[in-house]
Amino acid sequence: MTFRIGPRTNQIIAYSILLLMTLITVVVLFFIIGYVFKNGIGQLSLEFLTDKTRDMGKEGGILPSILGTFFVTIFAIIIATPLGVGSAVYLVEYTKGGLIHRIISFGADCLAGVPSIIFGLFGFIFFVIKLNLGWSIISGGLTLAVMIIPTIIRTTEEAIKAVPHSFREISYSLGGGKLDTILKVVLPTSLPGILTGVILGIGRAVGETAAVIFTAGSSLGIPTSAFSSTRTLAVHFYILAREGISMPKAYATATVLIIIILLVNFIAYRLMHRFMAKYY
Amino acid sequence: MIIKTANLNLYYDKFQALKNVNLSIKENLITGIIGPSGCGKSTLLRVFNRMNDLIKNVKITGSILIDKKDIYSPVYDLILLRKNVGMVFQRPNAFPISIFDNVAYGPRVWGISDKKTLIEIVERSLAAVDLFDSIKDRLKDSALSLSAEKKQRLCIARLLAVEPQILLMDEPCSALDPIATGKIEELMIELKKKYTIIIVTHNMQQAARIADDVGFMLLGELIEFASAKKIFTNPLDKRTFEYISGRFG
């Protein structure tokens, strides 16, 4: 005799399992954020954000690390965005579906899956030593740029592919050339998708440790030029916790890091939403 | 006679989509092309502004003359052709930018950047499609906020802004309701004073209402080409008669 479950019961079971899965995911996420906040939020103060780091991080604030994170990330994004977007445009608009496209896409996918410590090692050997840039914002930024380019290429590619073919036809039918069509129709229409890629890139750059610890260094001074060595927030947190310097300061740093990432996402989605509301 | 084709054949790879098409299209008239789906009427329309160039493996033989010049000759300026021969598509596809920028798109591509000139062109083009008065305060709004009919008017205005001579219309009313269709048809009759219009339509009543000349196509062949009156009252070919009386298609 076979045991049958009625279709209605079936639905309820499926629904419950899916709901449970979602709940587990969300609870884990909130638990991590909540735990870090619980331990860190009490340590936060204006001094902590604006003070120099003293005594290896036992005392003082994290201003140098905030500045370091900011500069390294900005540098990475400024390098990676044009390269990534340009490559994606070339792949979709000029090589569509050809062998070159498939090889480069495959390469980008592989690159996106490479552990960040490998990028760190590469950045150390190539930028820091070979190009003699030293442990610096430049080295860190370049390494992060190499790391996030695949993400930007992939998201931009998808965004460009989603632009209706008819838009391109209209542009051509009005006498527009290929370049006009790309610059004035394809890119503006796919801007929200491109921004998503850039935001993902910022997220990865801000939270990265392995790739920057080898390339930007871990100096605690306030950066004075692009060649200054610096310690990003994530690296600072790692060192505070790993070396057992100060757990309260480590949690406080982690809290700041999480707040920054949340803020970046929040602002970016607001911007995107306003853009979409205006034109879509 | 502004457009003339002679022994025009078109192949998509091995499939022959147009077979030995010979026709002459006269200036300042509306020429309707009718026929069942897949008969090649859109393909024929896209020959006139070389839109088929965007598709791979298209081969064309025969000649297509516009103003006595072969538009497929290697020395012919393709970009200029696209400016002179504009196209209105099936879907009212406005770009997701402002109404003003939509109309200004073509002129900007053509290198006009002077603000005053652009405003003048946009206003004139919108007025030509009877849209200016109703949206003059909303030029900065997204074009996607317009109704389907107004969007199609906007698309026509966007086209008029580059000052074409010939308008190709590929089922321009198929995404519109009957009232909007009627209004666009009135607009077409208005526009034929200044432009030569070729319209592809699967709607025979529409062809009967607005076209001066009508061509009937079937399986890539131009079966019959004559005045609308003749085609709809006294067609020569049996297949034309069967199609317009609704036996197939």
Interface residues (C-beta under 8 A of the other chain):
Chain A: P164 S166 F167 R168 E169 I170 S171 Y172 S173 L174 G175 G176 G177 D180 K184 V185 P188 T189 K278 Y279 Y280
Chain B: N49 M51 L54 I79 L80 R82 K83 G86 M87 F89 R91 N93 F95 P96 I97 S98 Y105 G106 R108 V109 W110 S142 L144 C155 R158 L159 V162
